[in-house]
Amino acid sequence: MADIKIAGIMRAGVFSPNHIGNDASILNLTADQLRKRGCEVKIYSEEQLVAGAVNEDIIINMCRHHRSFPVLQRKEDEGALVINSGYGVENCTRERLTRILIGSNIPTPESIMVNTDERVIDRMNKLGMTKAWVKRGDFHTMHKEDVTYVRHPEEAQEVVQEYFLRGIKRAVVSRHIEGELLKFYGVYGTPWFYCFYHHGSRDKQAMDEDKPSFDHEAFKEVCNRAAEALDIKIYGGDAIILPDGSFSIIDFNDWPSFAACRVEASGVIARAILAEIKKHNAAKSKKK
């Protein structure tokens, strides 16, 4: 596999709030796993990608800067293998993410999408939406203020107005759901899946007894359906498990840090990438 040359694109630091080291670690570990399997992997920054420094036909990336999306998409359209897809990464920006999850019948909180210069109080009152989360709709999260918990519609209006003053044009307002926070990680197309209660055990086989039980296989199937709908292969996110065992996905991320299972995940991700390379090369050979 020495002839397999791969570009690995680091996530810009501004899109790794409190996780710069973790995000760098999972990409570097994955690159090391690929190198052990005979691949040549060169690491670039998002700035280098946008500047045109990347020439490899196989690109693995943690990009989230809006300037990176069209570059990745163009390379993909020209025949490069891009993981995660530039289209999929753009789908994980908040408003697109919310619309795709709702449109794909993925269990997710009731949400409204608004311009930040409009009145949201009446719309929230009409839906009986009091406690909610206000999230910037245009990009991925960059600051902790980009996702804000509010206790009533008037507070939501204040946050939306603050977004407007910050130059953020769109926002998503999602109903707050009471339950237990679950973190999850997955690699689409593989049996590997990892989840744990955020404030409990990190061993998914030994969840805390005071947490609600739920159908792990059903939850994994829903997460994989979401990944397919979003066109994301390496994913993670957050969900709320309700007392009755039902669940609702509240966030879905393209290539997260896998902080709770990084070493294990890097091997799975590397094998999945090699499988995609094999399929990609086979498809190219058929076209010749």
N, C-alpha and C positions, 0 to 999 in steps of 0.2 A: 504493500500500500504506500510505498515511499513516493509514488507519483501523485498521491492525493494531497493537493495543496488547499489549505483552508484558511480563510480570514476570520478571525474572531474579533468582534467589535464590542468594546467596553461601553457600558452605559455612562452617559455624561453625568458628572457628579451632582448637578442640580436636580436630576431626576432620581437620585438615591438618598432622599432625606433620611438621615440617621442610619443608612445602610451602605455607605460607599465601600467599606471594607468587605462586607458580606457579599455584595454584588460582584465585586472584583474576584473574590475567592471562588465562587461557584463557576465563573467563566474560566478562571485559571486552572481549576481542578479538572474541569471538562476537557480543556485543551491538553492537559497532561495525560489524561486517559486516552485521548485520541493519538497523542504522540507515542504512547506505549504500544499502540496498535499499528504503528508505522506511518502515521500521517504527519505531514509538515503543517504546523499551525503558527500563523503569525498574528500577533495581537495589534489592533489599531484602536484609536479613539474615534468617537463619533465625528469629531472635527476633521480627522483625517479622511473618514468616509465621505463627508460632504465635500471636502476639497479635492476628491478624485484620486486619492492615493491607493485605493483598494482595487486590485486587478484580478484577484482570485475569482474563480467561477463557483466556488462553494463558500458560502458566508454563513457563519453562525453569529447571532447578534443579540444584544440586550438593549438595542436602541429605543429611545423614547422621545428624542428631539424631533419636533415637527419637520425640521429641514432634512432629517434622515429618511423620512417615509418615502418621498418621491424617488430618492436615490435607490433605496432598496427595491421599490416597486419596478423601477425601470430595469434594474439588473435582472430581476425575476422575469419580467416580460421578454427580456433578451435571451433568456435561457439559463440563467444562473440558478443554482439551488440556494434558497434563502430560508434559514430556520432561526427564529420564527419569521414567517412571511411578513414583508413590509405592509401588506394589506391587513394581515391579522393584527399586527402591532397597532396600526391606526384604528382598527376596530375596538381596541381596548381603551381608547380615550373615552371619557365618562359618558357623554351623551350617546355616542354610537354604541357603546357597551350596553347601556340601559335599553336602548331601542331593540338591539339584537336579542338580548336575553328575553325581553317581553315578547317580541315577535316569534321567538322560537319555543315559547311555552316553557321556559326554564323558570322554576319557582324563584321569584325575586320580589322585593318589596314594591308595592304600588308607588309609582313615581310620576311627577309632572316635569316637563322640560320647558324652561322659560327664558325669555330675554331678561337680562338683569336690569333693564330700565322699565320693566312692567310691574304691575301690582300682583302679588301672589297671594295675599291674604284671602281674597274672595274665593279663589280657586281651591285653596286648602280648606277653607270652611265648608265649601260645597261638598268636598270629599270626606269631611269629618276628620281631617288630618291635623292633629295637634303636635305631638312630639314627632320630630322629623330630623333628617340629615340633609344639609344643604351642601352641594358639591359643585365645584367648577366643572363646566361641561365641555370645555374646549380641548384641554390637554390632560395628561396624566397628572397626578398629584405632585406638586413641587414644594409646597409649604404645608404645615399642619393646619393653617387656616383654610386650605383648599377643601377640607372636609370638616364641617362644623355641625355639632349637635345643637338643636334648638328645641325649646319646650313649648312653644306656641307660635301661631302664624305671624304675630307681630314681630317676634324675634327673628323668624325666617326672613321677613321683609327687610329687616335691618341688615342681615348678612348679605342678602342679594344686592342691596344698595351699596354695601361695602365692595362687593365684587365689581359692580359697575364703576365705582371710583378707582378701582385698581386696573381698569381696562379689560376686565373679563366680561365678555358679551353674553355668554350663555351659562345657565346653571341648571342642575338637576336637583329636585327636592323629592326625597324618598321617605316614605312612612317609616317611623321607628318601629322595630319589632322586638318585643321582650322575649328573651331566651338566653341561651348559652352560646358564647362565641367559639366557633370551631375554625381552626386553620387547616388548610389542605394544600397538597402538592401532587402533581401528576405529570405523566409523560404520555401524551396521546399515542395510541397504537401499541402500547405495552400493558402488561398486567400490573405494573407497579403503581401504587397509590399510597399516600401517607397522609394521615390526618390526626389531629389531637385537639383536645379542649385547651383553649388559650391559657387558662389559669389552673389547669389540672395536669394529669400525667401526659407525657409525650409518647407513651406507648399505646398505640391504638388498640392493642389487644387487652389493655388493662385500664380502661377509662375509669375515672373516679366514680365511685358508687352513687354519689349524690347528683350526678349529671344524668340527664335524660338519655335513655338508650334509643338508637335509631338503626335503620337498615343500612349498613355500610355499603352493601353491593348496589342498592338503589341509589344511594348518594353518589357513589363513584360513577355510576352509569349517567346520572344527570350532569356531573362535572365533565365527563367525556363528551356528552352531547353539546354542552356549552362550548367546549374547546373546538369541536367540529364546526359549530355555527359561526364561531369567531375566527376560524382558520388559524388556530394556535396549537402548536404541538407540545411546547414546554410551558407549563402553566402552574398557577397556584392561586390562592385567594382566601376569602373569609366567608363563612356562612353562619347563620343563626339556627340553632337547634331548639325547637319549641318544646314545651313540656310533654306534648303528646307524641314526640318523636318525628314530627314533620320538620322540614327544613326549608330555608330560604337563602339563596346566594346573595350576599350583599357587596361582594367585590370579587373581581376576576382579573388576575394579573398575567401579563406575558413575561415569561422567564423571571420568576422571583428569585430571591437569594437562597432559598432552600436551607435556611439557617439551622433548622432543627434536624436536618438529615443530609447535610451537604456532601459528605464523603460517599455515602450510599447512592445518592441521587446522581452524582457526577458520572459514575459508571453506567448507570441506566441511560442517562442522557447521551453519553458517548456511543453506546451500542445502538440507540435509536437513530442517532445521526448517521452512523455507518450504514444502517439498514436503508435509510432514505437516500444516501449516496448510491447504494447499489441499485435501487429502483430508478433513480434519476439517470444513471449511466445506461441501464438497460433500455429505458425509454428513448434515450438519445441514439443508441445503437439501432433501434428499430426504424428510426427516421432516416438513417443513412441508406 
